[in-house]
C-alpha cells in the first residue's frame, strides 16, 4: 500500500484562474494542469465557444494530482472562494498512480 493520492478537479470562470493558481502554488504542490474548455454542457445550460474571438465567457478545467494531505489544504483554501464566485470542484481518490 502506497501513498493515498487524490485528483482535485475544478471548472471555473477565467477570472478565477489567478486565485486558483495562487492557492495551488501556496500549498507546495509541484504541478497542475489547466485546459481551456472549448465546449460543454451542464447546469449553466451549456457553454459553447464556436468562435472564441466573439465569446468572452471563458471557462477552464483545472486538475491537480496530489497527496491526500495536499488535497485537504487546497480544499480548505478554495472552498470558500469557489462557493462565493461559483464553479465546480470535486476530488477523487486514485486507485492507481504511476510516476517515473
Biopython code that builds the backbone (N, CA, C, O; Angstrom):
import numpy as np
from Bio.PDB.StructureBuilder import StructureBuilder

atoms = [
    (1, "UNK", "N", (0.851, -1.188, 0.000)),
    (1, "UNK", "CA", (0.000, 0.000, 0.000)),
    (1, "UNK", "C", (0.885, 1.235, 0.000)),
    (1, "UNK", "O", (1.806, 1.348, 0.809)),
    (2, "UNK", "N", (0.607, 2.149, -0.897)),
    (2, "UNK", "CA", (1.424, 3.349, -1.019)),
    (2, "UNK", "C", (0.725, 4.572, -0.467)),
    (2, "UNK", "O", (-0.189, 4.476, 0.352)),
    (3, "UNK", "N", (1.164, 5.697, -0.923)),
    (3, "UNK", "CA", (0.590, 6.978, -0.522)),
    (3, "UNK", "C", (-0.787, 7.124, -1.170)),
    (3, "UNK", "O", (-0.959, 6.789, -2.342)),
    (4, "UNK", "N", (-1.760, 7.618, -0.421)),
    (4, "UNK", "CA", (-3.079, 7.890, -0.980)),
    (4, "UNK", "C", (-2.982, 9.172, -1.801)),
    (4, "UNK", "O", (-2.591, 10.226, -1.300)),
    (5, "UNK", "N", (-3.347, 9.054, -3.070)),
    (5, "UNK", "CA", (-3.298, 10.199, -3.976)),
    (5, "UNK", "C", (-4.717, 10.618, -4.327)),
    (5, "UNK", "O", (-5.631, 9.796, -4.392)),
    (6, "UNK", "N", (-4.878, 11.915, -4.551)),
    (6, "UNK", "CA", (-6.177, 12.481, -4.899)),
    (6, "UNK", "C", (-6.061, 13.234, -6.214)),
    (6, "UNK", "O", (-4.995, 13.731, -6.576)),
    (7, "UNK", "N", (-7.167, 13.303, -6.908)),
    (7, "UNK", "CA", (-7.278, 14.159, -8.083)),
    (7, "UNK", "C", (-8.321, 15.206, -7.734)),
    (7, "UNK", "O", (-9.481, 14.877, -7.488)),
    (8, "UNK", "N", (-7.914, 16.449, -7.714)),
    (8, "UNK", "CA", (-8.795, 17.582, -7.452)),
    (8, "UNK", "C", (-9.126, 18.210, -8.795)),
    (8, "UNK", "O", (-8.227, 18.527, -9.574)),
    (9, "UNK", "N", (-10.418, 18.393, -9.071)),
    (9, "UNK", "CA", (-10.853, 18.932, -10.350)),
    (9, "UNK", "C", (-11.737, 20.154, -10.135)),
    (9, "UNK", "O", (-12.571, 20.176, -9.230)),
    (10, "UNK", "N", (-11.550, 21.157, -10.963)),
    (10, "UNK", "CA", (-12.343, 22.385, -10.894)),
    (10, "UNK", "C", (-12.763, 22.805, -12.289)),
    (10, "UNK", "O", (-12.019, 22.623, -13.252)),
    (11, "UNK", "N", (-13.954, 23.366, -12.393)),
    (11, "UNK", "CA", (-14.396, 24.064, -13.592)),
    (11, "UNK", "C", (-14.718, 25.467, -13.118)),
    (11, "UNK", "O", (-15.602, 25.665, -12.285)),
    (12, "UNK", "N", (-13.991, 26.443, -13.658)),
    (12, "UNK", "CA", (-14.072, 27.817, -13.160)),
    (12, "UNK", "C", (-14.123, 28.804, -14.314)),
    (12, "UNK", "O", (-13.747, 28.484, -15.441)),
    (13, "UNK", "N", (-14.593, 30.004, -14.017)),
    (13, "UNK", "CA", (-14.553, 31.091, -14.998)),
    (13, "UNK", "C", (-13.127, 31.617, -15.098)),
    (13, "UNK", "O", (-12.332, 31.462, -14.172)),
    (14, "UNK", "N", (-12.816, 32.232, -16.213)),
    (14, "UNK", "CA", (-11.459, 32.733, -16.466)),
    (14, "UNK", "C", (-10.980, 33.690, -15.379)),
    (14, "UNK", "O", (-9.801, 33.673, -15.024)),
    (15, "UNK", "N", (-11.859, 34.512, -14.852)),
    (15, "UNK", "CA", (-11.466, 35.477, -13.835)),
    (15, "UNK", "C", (-10.993, 34.848, -12.532)),
    (15, "UNK", "O", (-10.301, 35.495, -11.746)),
    (16, "UNK", "N", (-11.357, 33.599, -12.300)),
    (16, "UNK", "CA", (-10.957, 32.900, -11.075)),
    (16, "UNK", "C", (-9.601, 32.218, -11.197)),
    (16, "UNK", "O", (-9.022, 31.811, -10.189)),
    (17, "UNK", "N", (-9.096, 32.090, -12.395)),
    (17, "UNK", "CA", (-7.858, 31.341, -12.611)),
    (17, "UNK", "C", (-6.660, 31.880, -11.818)),
    (17, "UNK", "O", (-5.929, 31.074, -11.241)),
    (18, "UNK", "N", (-6.421, 33.185, -11.756)),
    (18, "UNK", "CA", (-5.275, 33.664, -10.964)),
    (18, "UNK", "C", (-5.341, 33.249, -9.494)),
    (18, "UNK", "O", (-4.327, 32.858, -8.917)),
    (19, "UNK", "N", (-6.516, 33.331, -8.889)),
    (19, "UNK", "CA", (-6.673, 32.942, -7.480)),
    (19, "UNK", "C", (-6.454, 31.440, -7.307)),
    (19, "UNK", "O", (-5.822, 31.015, -6.340)),
    (20, "UNK", "N", (-6.966, 30.641, -8.230)),
    (20, "UNK", "CA", (-6.798, 29.183, -8.163)),
    (20, "UNK", "C", (-5.314, 28.841, -8.250)),
    (20, "UNK", "O", (-4.819, 28.029, -7.467)),
    (21, "UNK", "N", (-4.610, 29.446, -9.186)),
    (21, "UNK", "CA", (-3.162, 29.215, -9.320)),
    (21, "UNK", "C", (-2.429, 29.596, -8.037)),
    (21, "UNK", "O", (-1.575, 28.852, -7.555)),
    (22, "UNK", "N", (-2.766, 30.754, -7.493)),
    (22, "UNK", "CA", (-2.119, 31.240, -6.276)),
    (22, "UNK", "C", (-2.288, 30.249, -5.123)),
    (22, "UNK", "O", (-1.324, 29.942, -4.421)),
    (23, "UNK", "N", (-3.497, 29.754, -4.932)),
    (23, "UNK", "CA", (-3.760, 28.814, -3.839)),
    (23, "UNK", "C", (-3.016, 27.507, -4.062)),
    (23, "UNK", "O", (-2.380, 26.993, -3.141)),
    (24, "UNK", "N", (-3.086, 26.965, -5.266)),
    (24, "UNK", "CA", (-2.394, 25.698, -5.542)),
    (24, "UNK", "C", (-0.892, 25.861, -5.322)),
    (24, "UNK", "O", (-0.267, 25.013, -4.684)),
    (25, "UNK", "N", (-0.313, 26.925, -5.835)),
    (25, "UNK", "CA", (1.126, 27.158, -5.661)),
    (25, "UNK", "C", (1.510, 27.327, -4.186)),
    (25, "UNK", "O", (2.589, 26.901, -3.774)),
    (26, "UNK", "N", (0.643, 27.940, -3.402)),
    (26, "UNK", "CA", (0.961, 28.184, -1.988)),
    (26, "UNK", "C", (0.979, 26.912, -1.143)),
    (26, "UNK", "O", (1.522, 26.916, -0.038)),
    (27, "UNK", "N", (0.394, 25.823, -1.646)),
    (27, "UNK", "CA", (0.352, 24.577, -0.874)),
    (27, "UNK", "C", (1.597, 23.723, -1.071)),
    (27, "UNK", "O", (1.790, 22.739, -0.356)),
    (28, "UNK", "N", (2.435, 24.084, -2.023)),
    (28, "UNK", "CA", (3.636, 23.292, -2.275)),
    (28, "UNK", "C", (3.448, 22.179, -3.282)),
    (28, "UNK", "O", (4.380, 21.421, -3.548)),
    (29, "UNK", "N", (2.249, 22.067, -3.851)),
    (29, "UNK", "CA", (2.017, 21.061, -4.888)),
    (29, "UNK", "C", (2.925, 21.385, -6.073)),
    (29, "UNK", "O", (3.065, 22.545, -6.459)),
    (30, "UNK", "N", (3.535, 20.359, -6.641)),
    (30, "UNK", "CA", (4.545, 20.574, -7.682)),
    (30, "UNK", "C", (3.977, 20.940, -9.046)),
    (30, "UNK", "O", (4.686, 21.525, -9.866)),
    (31, "UNK", "N", (2.725, 20.613, -9.307)),
    (31, "UNK", "CA", (2.202, 20.926, -10.629)),
    (31, "UNK", "C", (0.698, 20.807, -10.703)),
    (31, "UNK", "O", (0.055, 20.242, -9.818)),
    (32, "UNK", "N", (0.154, 21.345, -11.766)),
    (32, "UNK", "CA", (-1.267, 21.260, -12.053)),
    (32, "UNK", "C", (-1.445, 21.463, -13.550)),
    (32, "UNK", "O", (-0.516, 21.876, -14.243)),
    (33, "UNK", "N", (-2.639, 21.170, -14.042)),
    (33, "UNK", "CA", (-2.928, 21.308, -15.460)),
    (33, "UNK", "C", (-4.169, 22.177, -15.630)),
    (33, "UNK", "O", (-5.143, 22.035, -14.891)),
    (34, "UNK", "N", (-4.125, 23.080, -16.611)),
    (34, "UNK", "CA", (-5.254, 23.943, -16.930)),
    (34, "UNK", "C", (-5.592, 23.733, -18.398)),
    (34, "UNK", "O", (-4.729, 23.843, -19.269)),
    (35, "UNK", "N", (-6.854, 23.432, -18.659)),
    (35, "UNK", "CA", (-7.326, 23.266, -20.030)),
    (35, "UNK", "C", (-8.442, 24.255, -20.286)),
    (35, "UNK", "O", (-9.330, 24.423, -19.450)),
    (36, "UNK", "N", (-8.406, 24.913, -21.440)),
    (36, "UNK", "CA", (-9.475, 25.821, -21.835)),
    (36, "UNK", "C", (-10.648, 24.979, -22.318)),
    (36, "UNK", "O", (-10.477, 24.107, -23.169)),
    (37, "UNK", "N", (-11.817, 25.228, -21.790)),
    (37, "UNK", "CA", (-12.998, 24.467, -22.195)),
    (37, "UNK", "C", (-13.492, 25.003, -23.529)),
    (37, "UNK", "O", (-13.830, 26.181, -23.649)),
    (38, "UNK", "N", (-13.533, 24.143, -24.517)),
    (38, "UNK", "CA", (-13.984, 24.528, -25.844)),
    (38, "UNK", "C", (-15.494, 24.362, -25.936)),
    (38, "UNK", "O", (-16.181, 25.188, -26.537)),
    (39, "UNK", "N", (-16.003, 23.299, -25.342)),
    (39, "UNK", "CA", (-17.435, 23.061, -25.375)),
    (39, "UNK", "C", (-17.818, 22.212, -24.184)),
    (39, "UNK", "O", (-17.041, 21.368, -23.737)),
    (40, "UNK", "N", (-19.009, 22.434, -23.670)),
    (40, "UNK", "CA", (-19.504, 21.640, -22.568)),
    (40, "UNK", "C", (-20.961, 21.946, -22.314)),
    (40, "UNK", "O", (-21.501, 22.917, -22.843)),
    (41, "UNK", "N", (-21.593, 21.125, -21.512)),
    (41, "UNK", "CA", (-22.981, 21.365, -21.149)),
    (41, "UNK", "C", (-23.165, 20.935, -19.712)),
    (41, "UNK", "O", (-22.712, 19.864, -19.309)),
    (42, "UNK", "N", (-23.838, 21.782, -18.935)),
    (42, "UNK", "CA", (-24.073, 21.470, -17.541)),
    (42, "UNK", "C", (-25.220, 22.291, -17.008)),
    (42, "UNK", "O", (-26.138, 22.645, -17.748)),
    (43, "UNK", "N", (-25.171, 22.595, -15.725)),
    (43, "UNK", "CA", (-26.245, 23.327, -15.079)),
    (43, "UNK", "C", (-26.422, 24.736, -15.627)),
    (43, "UNK", "O", (-27.496, 25.320, -15.484)),
    (44, "UNK", "N", (-25.392, 25.290, -16.248)),
    (44, "UNK", "CA", (-25.489, 26.643, -16.806)),
    (44, "UNK", "C", (-26.065, 26.627, -18.211)),
    (44, "UNK", "O", (-25.858, 27.573, -18.971)),
    (45, "UNK", "N", (-26.787, 25.566, -18.573)),
    (45, "UNK", "CA", (-27.453, 25.449, -19.876)),
    (45, "UNK", "C", (-26.492, 25.432, -21.052)),
    (45, "UNK", "O", (-26.832, 25.883, -22.146)),
    (46, "UNK", "N", (-25.310, 24.920, -20.830)),
    (46, "UNK", "CA", (-24.380, 24.744, -21.935)),
    (46, "UNK", "C", (-23.419, 25.901, -22.098)),
    (46, "UNK", "O", (-23.705, 27.036, -21.719)),
    (47, "UNK", "N", (-22.305, 25.592, -22.656)),
    (47, "UNK", "CA", (-21.242, 26.568, -22.881)),
    (47, "UNK", "C", (-20.563, 26.166, -24.180)),
    (47, "UNK", "O", (-19.987, 25.082, -24.268)),
    (48, "UNK", "N", (-20.625, 27.013, -25.174)),
    (48, "UNK", "CA", (-20.034, 26.690, -26.469)),
    (48, "UNK", "C", (-19.164, 27.856, -26.914)),
    (48, "UNK", "O", (-19.575, 29.013, -26.830)),
    (49, "UNK", "N", (-17.969, 27.551, -27.386)),
    (49, "UNK", "CA", (-17.066, 28.569, -27.920)),
    (49, "UNK", "C", (-16.789, 28.247, -29.376)),
    (49, "UNK", "O", (-15.654, 27.938, -29.739)),
    (50, "UNK", "N", (-17.807, 28.316, -30.207)),
    (50, "UNK", "CA", (-17.622, 28.005, -31.627)),
    (50, "UNK", "C", (-16.686, 29.004, -32.280)),
    (50, "UNK", "O", (-15.871, 28.634, -33.126)),
    (51, "UNK", "N", (-16.798, 30.279, -31.890)),
    (51, "UNK", "CA", (-15.909, 31.321, -32.394)),
    (51, "UNK", "C", (-15.294, 32.000, -31.173)),
    (51, "UNK", "O", (-15.856, 32.968, -30.659)),
    (52, "UNK", "N", (-14.146, 31.506, -30.700)),
    (52, "UNK", "CA", (-13.564, 32.002, -29.453)),
    (52, "UNK", "C", (-13.396, 33.518, -29.399)),
    (52, "UNK", "O", (-13.569, 34.105, -28.332)),
    (53, "UNK", "N", (-13.065, 34.172, -30.517)),
    (53, "UNK", "CA", (-12.836, 35.615, -30.511)),
    (53, "UNK", "C", (-14.097, 36.399, -30.170)),
    (53, "UNK", "O", (-14.012, 37.527, -29.685)),
    (54, "UNK", "N", (-15.271, 35.809, -30.421)),
    (54, "UNK", "CA", (-16.532, 36.503, -30.185)),
    (54, "UNK", "C", (-17.187, 36.109, -28.868)),
    (54, "UNK", "O", (-18.237, 36.648, -28.519)),
    (55, "UNK", "N", (-16.595, 35.197, -28.147)),
    (55, "UNK", "CA", (-17.200, 34.700, -26.926)),
    (55, "UNK", "C", (-16.317, 35.073, -25.746)),
    (55, "UNK", "O", (-15.243, 34.497, -25.576)),
    (56, "UNK", "N", (-16.748, 36.025, -24.929)),
    (56, "UNK", "CA", (-15.929, 36.469, -23.802)),
    (56, "UNK", "C", (-16.123, 35.598, -22.569)),
    (56, "UNK", "O", (-15.378, 35.741, -21.599)),
    (57, "UNK", "N", (-17.102, 34.702, -22.581)),
    (57, "UNK", "CA", (-17.362, 33.831, -21.443)),
    (57, "UNK", "C", (-16.460, 32.605, -21.541)),
    (57, "UNK", "O", (-16.785, 31.639, -22.232)),
    (58, "UNK", "N", (-15.337, 32.653, -20.851)),
    (58, "UNK", "CA", (-14.387, 31.551, -20.904)),
    (58, "UNK", "C", (-14.409, 30.774, -19.606)),
    (58, "UNK", "O", (-14.547, 31.347, -18.525)),
    (59, "UNK", "N", (-14.272, 29.475, -19.721)),
    (59, "UNK", "CA", (-14.150, 28.616, -18.554)),
    (59, "UNK", "C", (-12.923, 27.739, -18.719)),
    (59, "UNK", "O", (-12.461, 27.468, -19.827)),
    (60, "UNK", "N", (-12.415, 27.307, -17.576)),
    (60, "UNK", "CA", (-11.251, 26.437, -17.561)),
    (60, "UNK", "C", (-11.516, 25.217, -16.704)),
    (60, "UNK", "O", (-12.256, 25.267, -15.721)),
    (61, "UNK", "N", (-10.889, 24.116, -17.106)),
    (61, "UNK", "CA", (-10.888, 22.883, -16.329)),
    (61, "UNK", "C", (-9.482, 22.782, -15.743)),
    (61, "UNK", "O", (-8.493, 22.755, -16.475)),
    (62, "UNK", "N", (-9.407, 22.729, -14.428)),
    (62, "UNK", "CA", (-8.122, 22.654, -13.729)),
    (62, "UNK", "C", (-8.088, 21.334, -12.979)),
    (62, "UNK", "O", (-9.052, 20.970, -12.305)),
    (63, "UNK", "N", (-6.966, 20.611, -13.098)),
    (63, "UNK", "CA", (-6.846, 19.434, -12.252)),
    (63, "UNK", "C", (-5.457, 19.324, -11.657)),
    (63, "UNK", "O", (-4.461, 19.770, -12.226)),
    (64, "UNK", "N", (-5.438, 18.710, -10.486)),
    (64, "UNK", "CA", (-4.213, 18.547, -9.702)),
    (64, "UNK", "C", (-4.185, 17.112, -9.202)),
    (64, "UNK", "O", (-5.185, 16.612, -8.686)),
    (65, "UNK", "N", (-3.053, 16.452, -9.350)),
    (65, "UNK", "CA", (-2.822, 15.148, -8.729)),
    (65, "UNK", "C", (-1.895, 15.408, -7.560)),
    (65, "UNK", "O", (-0.796, 15.932, -7.743)),
    (66, "UNK", "N", (-2.326, 15.047, -6.355)),
    (66, "UNK", "CA", (-1.537, 15.365, -5.173)),
    (66, "UNK", "C", (-1.846, 14.381, -4.046)),
    (66, "UNK", "O", (-2.730, 13.533, -4.169)),
    (67, "UNK", "N", (-1.112, 14.507, -2.963)),
    (67, "UNK", "CA", (-1.362, 13.644, -1.806)),
    (67, "UNK", "C", (-2.682, 14.051, -1.161)),
    (67, "UNK", "O", (-3.196, 15.142, -1.409)),
    (68, "UNK", "N", (-3.217, 13.174, -0.340)),
    (68, "UNK", "CA", (-4.457, 13.478, 0.376)),
    (68, "UNK", "C", (-4.279, 14.703, 1.263)),
    (68, "UNK", "O", (-5.191, 15.520, 1.390)),
    (69, "UNK", "N", (-3.116, 14.830, 1.872)),
    (69, "UNK", "CA", (-2.846, 15.982, 2.748)),
    (69, "UNK", "C", (-2.831, 17.288, 1.964)),
    (69, "UNK", "O", (-3.395, 18.291, 2.404)),
    (70, "UNK", "N", (-2.182, 17.272, 0.800)),
    (70, "UNK", "CA", (-2.151, 18.468, -0.044)),
    (70, "UNK", "C", (-3.555, 18.810, -0.542)),
    (70, "UNK", "O", (-3.925, 19.981, -0.618)),
    (71, "UNK", "N", (-4.324, 17.791, -0.877)),
    (71, "UNK", "CA", (-5.699, 17.994, -1.330)),
    (71, "UNK", "C", (-6.530, 18.685, -0.253)),
    (71, "UNK", "O", (-7.313, 19.586, -0.554)),
    (72, "UNK", "N", (-6.361, 18.268, 0.990)),
    (72, "UNK", "CA", (-7.107, 18.890, 2.090)),
    (72, "UNK", "C", (-6.749, 20.365, 2.238)),
    (72, "UNK", "O", (-7.622, 21.194, 2.495)),
    (73, "UNK", "N", (-5.470, 20.692, 2.077)),
    (73, "UNK", "CA", (-5.038, 22.102, 2.156)),
    (73, "UNK", "C", (-5.678, 22.936, 1.050)),
    (73, "UNK", "O", (-6.178, 24.035, 1.291)),
    (74, "UNK", "N", (-5.654, 22.392, -0.166)),
    (74, "UNK", "CA", (-6.237, 23.114, -1.295)),
    (74, "UNK", "C", (-7.741, 23.292, -1.098)),
    (74, "UNK", "O", (-8.273, 24.382, -1.310)),
    (75, "UNK", "N", (-8.421, 22.226, -0.694)),
    (75, "UNK", "CA", (-9.868, 22.309, -0.481)),
    (75, "UNK", "C", (-10.223, 23.321, 0.600)),
    (75, "UNK", "O", (-11.174, 24.087, 0.449)),
    (76, "UNK", "N", (-9.466, 23.324, 1.683)),
    (76, "UNK", "CA", (-9.735, 24.269, 2.775)),
    (76, "UNK", "C", (-9.599, 25.709, 2.300)),
    (76, "UNK", "O", (-10.368, 26.577, 2.713)),
    (77, "UNK", "N", (-8.626, 25.965, 1.439)),
    (77, "UNK", "CA", (-8.396, 27.324, 0.948)),
    (77, "UNK", "C", (-9.376, 27.721, -0.158)),
    (77, "UNK", "O", (-9.777, 28.882, -0.240)),
    (78, "UNK", "N", (-9.763, 26.768, -1.008)),
    (78, "UNK", "CA", (-10.585, 27.112, -2.168)),
    (78, "UNK", "C", (-12.088, 27.008, -1.953)),
    (78, "UNK", "O", (-12.851, 27.675, -2.652)),
    (79, "UNK", "N", (-12.531, 26.194, -1.010)),
    (79, "UNK", "CA", (-13.976, 26.006, -0.824)),
    (79, "UNK", "C", (-14.716, 27.324, -0.590)),
    (79, "UNK", "O", (-15.727, 27.566, -1.249)),
    (80, "UNK", "N", (-14.250, 28.188, 0.325)),
    (80, "UNK", "CA", (-14.966, 29.462, 0.495)),
    (80, "UNK", "C", (-14.937, 30.327, -0.768)),
    (80, "UNK", "O", (-15.925, 30.984, -1.097)),
    (81, "UNK", "N", (-13.815, 30.325, -1.466)),
    (81, "UNK", "CA", (-13.682, 31.142, -2.678)),
    (81, "UNK", "C", (-14.624, 30.644, -3.772)),
    (81, "UNK", "O", (-15.386, 31.429, -4.338)),
    (82, "UNK", "N", (-14.577, 29.346, -4.073)),
    (82, "UNK", "CA", (-15.418, 28.793, -5.136)),
    (82, "UNK", "C", (-16.895, 28.929, -4.766)),
    (82, "UNK", "O", (-17.733, 29.163, -5.637)),
    (83, "UNK", "N", (-17.216, 28.784, -3.487)),
    (83, "UNK", "CA", (-18.604, 28.955, -3.041)),
    (83, "UNK", "C", (-19.102, 30.373, -3.291)),
    (83, "UNK", "O", (-20.282, 30.582, -3.573)),
    (84, "UNK", "N", (-18.205, 31.339, -3.188)),
    (84, "UNK", "CA", (-18.633, 32.733, -3.359)),
    (84, "UNK", "C", (-18.678, 33.175, -4.822)),
    (84, "UNK", "O", (-19.544, 33.968, -5.191)),
    (85, "UNK", "N", (-17.770, 32.684, -5.656)),
    (85, "UNK", "CA", (-17.723, 33.140, -7.051)),
    (85, "UNK", "C", (-18.375, 32.167, -8.025)),
    (85, "UNK", "O", (-18.701, 32.542, -9.151)),
    (86, "UNK", "N", (-18.565, 30.945, -7.609)),
    (86, "UNK", "CA", (-19.170, 29.933, -8.468)),
    (86, "UNK", "C", (-18.134, 29.051, -9.124)),
    (86, "UNK", "O", (-16.962, 29.411, -9.237)),
    (87, "UNK", "N", (-18.580, 27.914, -9.545)),
    (87, "UNK", "CA", (-17.702, 26.935, -10.172)),
    (87, "UNK", "C", (-18.055, 25.553, -9.670)),
    (87, "UNK", "O", (-18.978, 25.380, -8.874)),
    (88, "UNK", "N", (-17.316, 24.584, -10.141)),
    (88, "UNK", "CA", (-17.495, 23.198, -9.739)),
    (88, "UNK", "C", (-16.161, 22.712, -9.212)),
    (88, "UNK", "O", (-15.118, 22.971, -9.813)),
    (89, "UNK", "N", (-16.190, 21.998, -8.075)),
    (89, "UNK", "CA", (-14.946, 21.482, -7.502)),
    (89, "UNK", "C", (-15.245, 20.136, -6.857)),
    (89, "UNK", "O", (-16.215, 19.995, -6.113)),
    (90, "UNK", "N", (-14.403, 19.148, -7.148)),
    (90, "UNK", "CA", (-14.570, 17.841, -6.525)),
    (90, "UNK", "C", (-13.253, 17.089, -6.505)),
    (90, "UNK", "O", (-12.316, 17.435, -7.224)),
    (91, "UNK", "N", (-13.192, 16.060, -5.676)),
    (91, "UNK", "CA", (-11.993, 15.232, -5.595)),
    (91, "UNK", "C", (-12.355, 13.770, -5.839)),
    (91, "UNK", "O", (-13.491, 13.340, -5.639)),
    (92, "UNK", "N", (-11.361, 13.039, -6.271)),
    (92, "UNK", "CA", (-11.475, 11.608, -6.486)),
    (92, "UNK", "C", (-10.238, 10.958, -5.887)),
    (92, "UNK", "O", (-9.127, 11.464, -6.044)),
    (93, "UNK", "N", (-10.429, 9.847, -5.205)),
    (93, "UNK", "CA", (-9.288, 9.069, -4.720)),
    (93, "UNK", "C", (-8.804, 8.191, -5.865)),
    (93, "UNK", "O", (-9.597, 7.495, -6.500)),
    (94, "UNK", "N", (-7.517, 8.223, -6.124)),
    (94, "UNK", "CA", (-6.948, 7.457, -7.237)),
    (94, "UNK", "C", (-6.599, 6.049, -6.781)),
    (94, "UNK", "O", (-5.974, 5.852, -5.739)),
    (95, "UNK", "N", (-7.015, 5.077, -7.582)),
    (95, "UNK", "CA", (-6.685, 3.689, -7.285)),
    (95, "UNK", "C", (-5.302, 3.317, -7.782)),
    (95, "UNK", "O", (-4.615, 2.497, -7.171)),
    (96, "UNK", "N", (-4.894, 3.915, -8.883)),
    (96, "UNK", "CA", (-3.610, 3.604, -9.493)),
    (96, "UNK", "C", (-2.862, 4.909, -9.754)),
    (96, "UNK", "O", (-3.427, 5.880, -10.256)),
    (97, "UNK", "N", (-1.596, 4.904, -9.404)),
    (97, "UNK", "CA", (-0.785, 6.105, -9.606)),
    (97, "UNK", "C", (0.626, 5.669, -9.962)),
    (97, "UNK", "O", (1.261, 4.936, -9.204)),
    (98, "UNK", "N", (1.117, 6.114, -11.103)),
    (98, "UNK", "CA", (2.482, 5.810, -11.533)),
    (98, "UNK", "C", (3.234, 7.095, -11.729)),
    (98, "UNK", "O", (2.705, 8.065, -12.274)),
    (99, "UNK", "N", (4.460, 7.101, -11.287)),
    (99, "UNK", "CA", (5.319, 8.260, -11.509)),
    (99, "UNK", "C", (6.694, 7.738, -11.852)),
    (99, "UNK", "O", (7.274, 6.962, -11.091)),
    (100, "UNK", "N", (7.216, 8.148, -12.971)),
    (100, "UNK", "CA", (8.537, 7.680, -13.386)),
    (100, "UNK", "C", (9.466, 8.846, -13.510)),
    (100, "UNK", "O", (10.636, 8.670, -13.850)),
]
sb = StructureBuilder()
sb.init_structure("model")
sb.init_model(0)
sb.init_chain("A")
sb.init_seg("    ")
for serial, (resi, resn, name, xyz) in enumerate(atoms, 1):
    if name == "N":
        sb.init_residue(resn, " ", resi, " ")
    sb.init_atom(name, np.array(xyz, "f"), 0.0, 1.0, " ", f" {name:<3s}", serial, name[0])
structure = sb.get_structure()
